[in-house]
Each structure stands twice: as C-alpha cells, then as structure tokens.
Amino acid sequence: MSSIKKVKLGNQGFEVPVEGLGCMGMTTIAGQDIYGLADEKESIATIHRALELGVNFLDTADLYGPLLNERLVSKAIAGNRDKYLVATKFGYEVGDDEQLTWRINGRPDYVKKAIDRSLKNLKTDYIDLYYLHRVDPETPIEDTVVAMAELVQSGKVKYIGLSEVSAQTLRKANLIHPITAVQTEYSLFERTVEINGLFDAVNELGVGFVSYSPLGRGFLTGDIKSPDDFTANDFRRSIPRFQGDNFYKNLDLVKEINILAEAKNITPSQLAIAWTLAKGTVPIPGTKRVKYLEDNIAAADIVFTVDELTHLDSIVPAGITAGERYDETSMSGVNL
Ligand SMILES: NC(=O)c1ccc[n+]([C@@H]2O[C@H](COP(=O)([O-])OP(=O)(O)OC[C@H]3O[C@@H](n4cnc5c(N)ncnc54)[C@H](OP(=O)(O)O)[C@@H]3O)[C@@H](O)[C@H]2O)c1
C-alpha cells in the first residue's frame, strides 16, 4: 500500500485515508445513468487500484442501483474485506421488490431491515460507517439514531453518520450517540455549509466532515464544455446548475479557477479536491476509471498558499454558483 496520509474522522478513533473513493457513478439509479454509462469491469479495477494506492475508504449506498452498487462493491472487495473501510447509507426506502419507493424512511423497524439487507449485499458482517442518507421528516431524528446506536452495540456497524443534515438535527442526534461523520455536498461550487451553521457545529462537536461531489459532479474537472456533453439519460440534466444560462455562468467560473490550476501545474480536478482537503474535510471524489482515480489521489500532496486560497475565495465565494444543486423536490430534502 502507498503512504497516502491518514486522518481521524470524528472523535471515536475512526482512521481513514485523507480522501476516499465515491462509488455512486459505478451503477445506475433506477435505470438512470448518473455520470455517463457505467462500466462494471473498469469500476472494479478502480476499486482494486484504490486499495493499492491506500485509498481504501469506499462510499456506497443502498439507494445506488438500488442495491446494485453495494453488490458491485462486494464483488470488488471479495477476499479483501478487512483491508477496506466501507461506508454505506440507508433512508431512501427500498421495498421488498428491491425497487425505490422514493419515500425517506428513518423508522427504527426500517433501520433494522436496511442494515441486514446491506450486510447481505456487501457480503460482510459489519459496516465501518453507516449513514442516514436523508432525514425522515416524519420520524424524530432521536428515534432513528437510537436504532442506529443499537447497530453499533450489536457489532453490525462500527461508526454512525448523517448525510445532508442541518446543524440543529446534528446537535440533537449527537446527544443520543456520538456521530462520527456528516456527509454533505461541499466543493468550490457548493459552500453553503460554511454559512448555514453546519461547519460550526461539526467543529464544535468534533464530528468529521465528508465532502461529497467535491468535483461539482464533474463540472470542476474542466472537461465539461456544453450542457449537451451528457448522455440523454444523465442525471446532471435534471440539475439546475447544469441547465441553460446557469451552465454558461458556471462555466465562466470554472475557466477562472482553471487559470490557477494551470499556474500551479496541476489538473483542475486536483485543485478542486485539494481545496476541500485544505478546508479540513475528507473528500470522496467519485470515479469509475483508474486514470481519474490516480489523478485524484495526487491531490493529497497539494498545498495552497494563503494568497491562493484568498484568490479562490474571491472567484467562488459561497452562493455565487448559478442555479440550485438539485431540483426542487430533492432540495426540499436537504439541510433538514
Ligand atoms: N450523501 C449523498 O447524498 C451523496 C450525493 C452524491 C454523491 N455522494 C457520494 O459522493 C461521491 C462523489 O461525488 P460524485 O461522484 O457525485 O461527484 P464528483 O466526485 O464531484 O464528480 C464525479 C464526476 O467527475 C468525474 N471525474 C472524477 N475524477 C475526474 C478526473 N480526474 N478527471 C476528469 N473527470 C473526473 C467522474 O467521471 P467518471 O464517472 O467518468 O469517472 C464523474 O463524472 C459519490 O460517488 C457518492 O458516493 C453522496
């Protein structure tokens, strides 16, 4: 294994590489492409290469597929389970027919059902980090976290996390059981957590912060030049940031950021990932290609000067990105 740096995520002793690997794009979700066409063979090769390079922290969810992503991950880690740190998530309800109902379910009885299904899918008897994917507005967060804490007590889960929660929900949850990590979208294009109190809360409570979509779902890589760069079925077509005038306004920001990447002799993706590292978070850039994984891992060694960080702040201050990061329905489920 390479010597990629490690960091403690949260205050419970969970040690992870400074960046992980996001696996969402390795499968479709309910038949929809996420980031272009999935490719199982290359995805598995990417998960194998990640381990060789020390990036053994994998991020999946029962939502992805649904269930197919966990199954792909289980195939990739077979024989090496103990060498990987596997994070998965539950909450988007998956019915007994293995289809999504598109409800959020955080009820204690569903927590028990979801964990057993994830363990079966991943062919393992424990999950390293188990997240609630979205808060169930109908179930008090305390009830969900009590059920998650029972999974820690029974050994099915080592650490627990929450995704896309508000500071207030995190504080309530953390009183029930220590929360090891919050996972929320964070990147040069998505800085809301800096101003809505969530960053303050994680710092105060000693909760780790995992940045998802650190590449702005590919926008910050510099490879996307037109809203038609996506397959007809690509999830990004539904995101306001990738539509119409918003797309071109955001592309102008990408061009400005990329001038700095060029001056530093690094790729735009490396710059975007290194920035989330400089902010003290653990990014989980998503890719299904060995080539991109290797590019992204090199970001772990990049350091910014104070002037460079100030310059980036001036180009992309919080709130400047045009358009929301999700459609209206999905936006109503974040920061709850
Ligand atoms: N908790 C949540 O609600 C939530 C929501 C979204 C995501 N996530 C997690 O966060 C992970 C990461 O976020 P994400 O995958 O949404 O977005 P991301 O990491 O911001 O971007 C992924 C996109 O960037 C491309 N890419 C990656 N590295 C590249 C490189 N070096 N050069 C050029 N292109 C590159 C990928 O291409 P290829 O796909 O072609 O490799 C893909 O299109 C996900 O995989 C998932 O595990 C969690």
The ligand as an SDF file (V2000), in Angstrom:
LIG
                    3D

 48 52  0  0  0  0  0  0  0  0999 V2000
  -24.7520   11.6390    0.5170 N   0  0  0  0  0  0  0  0  0  0  0  0
  -25.2720   11.9810   -0.6240 C   0  0  0  0  0  0  0  0  0  0  0  0
  -26.4410   12.3650   -0.7140 O   0  0  0  0  0  0  0  0  0  0  0  0
  -24.4310   11.9160   -1.8560 C   0  0  0  0  0  0  0  0  0  0  0  0
  -24.8320   12.5690   -3.0390 C   0  0  0  0  0  0  0  0  0  0  0  0
  -23.9840   12.4990   -4.1650 C   0  0  0  0  0  0  0  0  0  0  0  0
  -22.7930   11.7970   -4.0830 C   0  0  0  0  0  0  0  0  0  0  0  0
  -22.4460   11.1390   -2.9440 N   0  0  0  0  0  0  0  0  0  0  0  0
  -21.1960   10.3560   -2.8390 C   0  0  0  0  0  0  0  0  0  0  0  0
  -20.1030   11.2030   -3.1640 O   0  0  0  0  0  0  0  0  0  0  0  0
  -19.3070   10.5950   -4.1840 C   0  0  0  0  0  0  0  0  0  0  0  0
  -18.6070   11.6600   -5.0080 C   0  0  0  0  0  0  0  0  0  0  0  0
  -19.4870   12.5790   -5.5910 O   0  0  0  0  0  0  0  0  0  0  0  0
  -19.9680   12.4730   -7.1030 P   0  0  0  0  0  0  0  0  0  0  0  0
  -19.4790   11.1990   -7.6860 O   0  0  0  0  0  0  0  0  0  0  0  0
  -21.4170   12.7860   -7.0610 O   0  0  0  0  0  0  0  0  0  0  0  0
  -19.3310   13.7160   -7.8170 O   0  0  0  0  0  0  0  0  0  0  0  0
  -17.8400   14.2730   -8.0470 P   0  0  0  0  0  0  0  0  0  0  0  0
  -16.8870   13.4730   -7.2830 O   0  0  0  0  0  0  0  0  0  0  0  0
  -17.9400   15.7260   -7.7780 O   0  0  0  0  0  0  0  0  0  0  0  0
  -17.6730   14.0900   -9.6290 O   0  0  0  0  0  0  0  0  0  0  0  0
  -17.7910   12.8830  -10.3000 C   0  0  0  0  0  0  0  0  0  0  0  0
  -17.6050   13.1590  -11.7680 C   0  0  0  0  0  0  0  0  0  0  0  0
  -16.2830   13.6370  -12.0260 O   0  0  0  0  0  0  0  0  0  0  0  0
  -15.6380   12.8220  -12.9840 C   0  0  0  0  0  0  0  0  0  0  0  0
  -14.2100   12.7400  -12.6160 N   0  0  0  0  0  0  0  0  0  0  0  0
  -13.7010   12.2460  -11.4670 C   0  0  0  0  0  0  0  0  0  0  0  0
  -12.3600   12.4170  -11.4300 N   0  0  0  0  0  0  0  0  0  0  0  0
  -12.0220   13.0090  -12.5970 C   0  0  0  0  0  0  0  0  0  0  0  0
  -10.7890   13.4030  -13.1610 C   0  0  0  0  0  0  0  0  0  0  0  0
   -9.6410   13.2600  -12.5020 N   0  0  0  0  0  0  0  0  0  0  0  0
  -10.7920   13.9680  -14.3980 N   0  0  0  0  0  0  0  0  0  0  0  0
  -11.9460   14.1440  -15.0720 C   0  0  0  0  0  0  0  0  0  0  0  0
  -13.1590   13.7840  -14.5980 N   0  0  0  0  0  0  0  0  0  0  0  0
  -13.1950   13.2090  -13.3660 C   0  0  0  0  0  0  0  0  0  0  0  0
  -16.3370   11.4910  -12.9190 C   0  0  0  0  0  0  0  0  0  0  0  0
  -16.1870   10.8150  -14.1400 O   0  0  0  0  0  0  0  0  0  0  0  0
  -16.3640    9.2120  -14.3050 P   0  0  0  0  0  0  0  0  0  0  0  0
  -17.6830    8.9010  -13.6280 O   0  0  0  0  0  0  0  0  0  0  0  0
  -16.4210    9.0560  -15.7590 O   0  0  0  0  0  0  0  0  0  0  0  0
  -15.2210    8.5560  -13.6720 O   0  0  0  0  0  0  0  0  0  0  0  0
  -17.7700   11.9280  -12.6530 C   0  0  0  0  0  0  0  0  0  0  0  0
  -18.3720   12.3510  -13.8490 O   0  0  0  0  0  0  0  0  0  0  0  0
  -20.3220    9.7420   -4.9530 C   0  0  0  0  0  0  0  0  0  0  0  0
  -19.6860    8.7600   -5.7410 O   0  0  0  0  0  0  0  0  0  0  0  0
  -21.1640    9.1870   -3.8140 C   0  0  0  0  0  0  0  0  0  0  0  0
  -20.5090    8.0650   -3.2330 O   0  0  0  0  0  0  0  0  0  0  0  0
  -23.2430   11.2020   -1.8320 C   0  0  0  0  0  0  0  0  0  0  0  0
  1  2  1  0
  2  3  2  0
  2  4  1  0
  4  5  1  0
  4 48  2  0
  5  6  2  0
  6  7  1  0
  7  8  2  0
  8  9  1  0
  8 48  1  0
  9 10  1  0
  9 46  1  0
 10 11  1  0
 11 12  1  0
 11 44  1  0
 12 13  1  0
 13 14  1  0
 14 15  2  0
 14 16  1  0
 14 17  1  0
 17 18  1  0
 18 19  2  0
 18 20  1  0
 18 21  1  0
 21 22  1  0
 22 23  1  0
 23 24  1  0
 23 42  1  0
 24 25  1  0
 25 26  1  0
 25 36  1  0
 26 27  1  0
 26 35  1  0
 27 28  2  0
 28 29  1  0
 29 30  1  0
 29 35  2  0
 30 31  1  0
 30 32  2  0
 32 33  1  0
 33 34  2  0
 34 35  1  0
 36 37  1  0
 36 42  1  0
 37 38  1  0
 38 39  2  0
 38 40  1  0
 38 41  1  0
 42 43  1  0
 44 45  1  0
 44 46  1  0
 46 47  1  0
M  CHG  2   8   1  16  -1
M  END
$$$$
